[in-house]
């Protein structure tokens, strides 16, 4: 896959030079255009399979622009060969943090279209502009402005509070209190161990992104988070030692079968550990309830969600706010129409379709429409602070991995015992020097 991505990047770079990276002004004179939209399937689409077909139909009816829709759980494998041959989707709905790292490679190669002007566009079918609908906190982050230059290259799509999901019924049955600090977490870990239950599991290593972001906030606040995500030399500070210490202890409380199932095919088996009371907590987003809707579960099971605990009693707990991203490749053939499609995704009509699958757009007023379990999840910020942002983009360097490869993927090796925490920290220190030196 990495070889294919390298060939794709070379092709896109050439096309971007020839085509000016899609810098044309959006136009309405493209009624006869057909755009290609590539969408990764996730928990939302599993919960409501007709979601994107309805979006397609609504957009076509509103604008007259035709949509050729391609959806896949393994989207990178589906669109990789065609992109290698110079044929690119006009719109890609594919977030960062996936094993293939396709979105990260396009960011590192500066091979996305600048879509800042979408914010000023009128939403098809409505009077207001896109910027009038999107909650401001979602716009000025490294997940939308990866180069810190004030330009938007990715639009914030469906968002979810991320945190630790658990069986509230299990805690009630044993009379266990929900931990609010890490010391209380370790105390619960010992109680659970006595019952043959692991304290922790995770679906796959990629799920540690939101966990690690929230943990850095809890350990050292926004300033420490900014230094970590910009690869500054903070790895021997008191904050970093606290962070690594928590990770090391958490590894010792993790269900040992987790690494073997921590992949795109078997990750739901790790989630099943929580439903079967074989592990208490797992990092995840609110999509997990739809993803596991038909899975068997222990008697009395009841979804619960909590923030990443505070480091000290009375300290701040954090819940990372994770969101999907939509973007336009530099090699896209129909940039103007693609921008109209993205603008339409923030319409009330589109938002209501997405909501049928539990996919909540970051637009004003959506939370007020939620009920029940979903309302409970999104109210996590009543007792926790939101964490936003992500690892900063840097120039591609031969032999230098992605942030996921350096910071997240090693969790499997740590849990399985194939890597020590000292080795993990040493690898981060080495990679961070190059990452920081090559920041964009």
Secondary structure as UniProt FT lines:
FT   HELIX           2..19
FT   HELIX           20..22
FT   TURN            31..32
FT   STRAND          34..40
FT   HELIX           43..47
FT   TURN            49..50
FT   HELIX           51..63
FT   STRAND          66..72
FT   TURN            73..74
FT   HELIX           75..84
FT   TURN            85..86
FT   STRAND          91..93
FT   TURN            99..100
FT   HELIX           102..108
FT   TURN            109..110
FT   HELIX           116..120
FT   TURN            124..125
FT   HELIX           130..133
FT   HELIX           136..138
FT   TURN            142..144
FT   TURN            146..147
FT   STRAND          155..167
FT   HELIX           168..174
FT   HELIX           182..194
FT   TURN            195..196
FT   STRAND          198..202
FT   HELIX           205..207
FT   HELIX           208..229
FT   TURN            230..231
FT   TURN            235..236
FT   HELIX           238..252
FT   TURN            256..257
FT   HELIX           258..261
FT   TURN            264..266
FT   HELIX           267..275
FT   TURN            276..277
FT   STRAND          279..285
FT   TURN            286..287
FT   HELIX           288..291
FT   TURN            292..294
FT   TURN            299..300
FT   STRAND          303..306
FT   TURN            313..314
FT   STRAND          318..327
FT   TURN            330..331
FT   HELIX           335..344
FT   TURN            345..346
FT   HELIX           348..355
FT   TURN            356..358
FT   TURN            364..365
FT   HELIX           367..369
FT   HELIX           372..378
FT   HELIX           379..382
FT   STRAND          385..387
FT   TURN            398..399
FT   HELIX           404..408
FT   HELIX           410..416
FT   HELIX           421..437
//
